[in-house]
Amino acid sequence: MKIAILGGTGSLGKGLASRWIRAGHDVLIGSRDLKKAQEAADKLGLANSSGMLNLNAAKFCEIACLTVPFAHQESTLLSIGDALDNKILIDATVPLMPPKVMRVQLPEEGSAALKTQSILGKKTIVVSAFQNVSAELLQTDTDIDCDVLVAGDFIDARNKVISLAEDAGLTAWHAGPLCNSAGAEALTSILIAINNKHSLEHSGIKITGH
């Protein structure tokens, strides 16, 4: 697939990009800064032309993934207009509000993913995923012992995102409708608190059962 990573110059974006490239996908690196996008594309082994502004990446992709900090979520989405109409957007946004990143602080819409859906409108299918996976580990070849919760209102769209998670070497689970994204987003602050209290790195979640 042709995947646009909006905010692809950050750690999470580069980590997902590197894994999807290895899986054979065509990746476009989007950014607010064209030079940074092109530099990131070069470092990932992509053609320089694969780095572009977020708007163009959204226009030319089949599916997009938003990997920007919460502070830049709204401005990034507003900058792409209707470029994602009739497409899927994977939203990996975590509503962290420094300095109190160990406290759950969901936006008034209920979750960052619901906020994304309200900004883009119903023509874009928003699916929530990848909030609890270490961006640092994604940039390596190591096996990642962390599952992915995938929330969205349409099962076919969730299936596509689960398939992409598997292509990145991860185990992913259907986590219900988009409103359930609040759970995965909140877990990130909890995992940060666990890392801090127990002197851990890269704590994650695993789904168990029979």
C-alpha positions in Angstrom: 0.0 0.0 0.0 1.0 3.6 -0.4 1.1 4.9 3.2 1.5 8.6 4.2 2.9 9.2 7.6 1.8 12.7 8.7 4.5 14.0 11.1 6.8 11.3 9.8 10.0 13.0 10.9 9.4 12.2 14.6 10.4 9.0 16.4 7.1 7.1 16.1 6.7 8.1 12.4 10.2 7.0 11.5 9.8 3.8 13.4 6.6 2.8 11.7 8.0 3.9 8.3 11.1 1.8 8.7 9.1 -1.3 9.4 6.5 -0.8 6.7 9.3 -0.1 4.2 10.8 -3.5 5.1 7.4 -5.1 4.6 7.3 -3.8 1.1 4.9 -0.9 1.4 5.4 2.4 -0.4 5.9 5.1 2.3 5.5 8.9 2.0 7.0 11.0 4.7 4.9 14.1 5.5 6.0 17.1 7.5 5.2 20.8 8.1 8.8 21.3 6.9 9.6 20.1 3.4 13.4 19.9 4.0 13.0 17.8 7.1 10.6 15.5 5.3 13.1 15.0 2.5 16.0 14.4 4.9 14.0 11.8 6.8 13.1 10.1 3.5 16.7 10.0 2.6 17.7 8.4 5.9 15.0 5.8 5.5 16.4 4.8 2.1 13.5 6.4 0.2 13.8 8.7 -2.8 14.1 12.3 -1.9 10.8 12.9 -3.5 9.1 10.7 -1.0 9.5 13.4 1.6 6.8 16.1 1.1 4.5 18.5 2.9 1.7 16.8 4.9 -1.0 18.0 2.5 0.7 16.4 -0.5 1.4 13.2 1.4 -2.3 13.0 2.3 -3.3 13.7 -1.3 -1.1 10.9 -2.8 -1.6 8.1 -0.3 -4.0 5.2 -0.1 -4.0 5.3 3.7 -2.5 7.7 6.2 -1.1 7.6 9.7 -0.9 10.6 12.1 2.1 10.5 14.4 2.4 14.1 15.6 2.4 15.3 19.3 -1.0 16.2 20.6 0.0 19.9 20.6 0.2 19.7 16.8 -2.7 17.4 16.1 -5.3 20.0 15.3 -3.1 22.3 13.2 -1.8 19.3 11.2 -5.3 18.1 10.4 -6.5 21.5 9.5 -3.6 21.9 7.1 -4.6 18.9 4.9 -8.2 20.0 4.3 -10.3 17.3 2.6 -7.2 15.4 1.2 -8.2 12.3 3.2 -11.8 12.2 2.1 -12.8 8.5 1.4 -9.6 7.3 3.0 -8.5 5.7 6.3 -6.5 7.7 8.8 -4.7 5.8 11.5 -4.5 8.1 14.5 -1.7 7.4 16.9 -2.0 10.6 18.8 -1.7 10.5 22.6 -3.1 13.5 24.5 -0.1 14.1 26.7 0.0 17.5 28.2 3.4 18.3 29.7 4.6 18.5 32.3 2.1 16.2 33.9 2.5 13.4 31.3 1.9 10.7 34.0 -1.7 11.9 34.4 -4.5 10.9 32.1 -5.8 14.0 30.5 -8.2 13.2 27.7 -9.6 16.1 25.5 -13.2 17.3 25.8 -14.2 15.3 22.8 -13.5 12.1 24.8 -10.3 11.1 23.1 -7.7 12.4 20.6 -9.1 10.0 17.9 -12.6 11.4 18.4 -11.2 14.9 18.1 -9.5 13.9 14.8 -12.8 12.5 13.5 -14.7 15.7 14.5 -12.1 17.8 12.6 -11.9 15.7 9.4 -15.6 14.8 9.2 -17.4 11.6 8.3 -15.9 11.3 4.9 -12.6 10.1 6.5 -12.6 6.8 8.4 -10.5 7.3 11.6 -9.0 4.3 13.3 -7.0 4.5 16.5 -3.8 2.5 17.0 -0.1 2.4 18.1 -0.4 4.6 21.2 1.3 2.1 23.6 4.2 0.9 21.4 7.7 2.3 22.1 8.8 4.6 19.3 12.4 3.8 20.1 12.0 0.1 19.7 10.1 0.5 16.5 13.2 2.0 15.0 15.2 -1.2 15.7 14.9 -4.7 14.4 14.1 -6.2 17.8 10.9 -8.1 18.5 8.5 -5.9 20.4 6.7 -7.5 23.3 3.7 -5.1 23.2 0.3 -5.6 21.7 -1.7 -3.0 19.7 -5.3 -2.0 20.5 -7.2 -1.0 17.3 -10.4 1.0 17.8 -12.7 2.2 15.0 -16.3 2.2 14.0 -15.9 0.1 10.9 -14.6 -3.5 11.1 -13.2 -3.6 7.5 -11.0 -0.5 8.3 -9.9 -2.1 11.6 -8.9 -5.2 9.7 -6.7 -3.2 7.4 -5.0 -1.5 10.3 -4.5 -4.8 12.1 -2.9 -6.2 8.9 -0.5 -3.2 8.8 0.4 -3.7 12.5 1.3 -7.3 11.7 3.4 -6.1 8.8 5.3 -4.0 11.4 5.9 -7.1 13.5 3.2 -6.4 16.1 0.2 -8.3 17.4 -3.0 -6.3 17.1 -6.5 -6.7 18.5 -9.9 -5.4 17.7 -10.7 -3.0 20.6 -14.2 -2.0 19.6 -15.6 1.4 18.3 -13.6 4.6 18.0 -14.8 5.9 21.4 -12.8 3.1 23.0 -9.7 4.8 21.8 -9.9 6.7 25.1 -8.7 3.5 26.9 -5.5 3.0 24.8 -4.7 6.8 24.9 -5.1 6.8 28.7 -2.9 3.7 29.1 0.1 5.7 27.7 0.2 8.0 30.7 -0.1 4.9 33.0 2.8 3.2 31.2 4.9 6.3 31.6 4.1 6.3 35.3 5.1 2.6 35.5 8.4 3.2 33.7 9.1 6.1 36.1 8.2 4.3 39.4 9.7 0.9 38.6 12.8 2.2 36.6 11.7 0.3 33.5 12.1 1.1 29.8 9.5 0.4 27.2 6.7 -1.1 29.3 3.8 -2.2 27.2 0.6 -4.2 27.2 -0.2 -7.8 26.4 -3.7 -9.4 25.9 -4.1 -12.8 27.5 -6.9 -15.3 27.5 -8.2 -18.7 26.2 
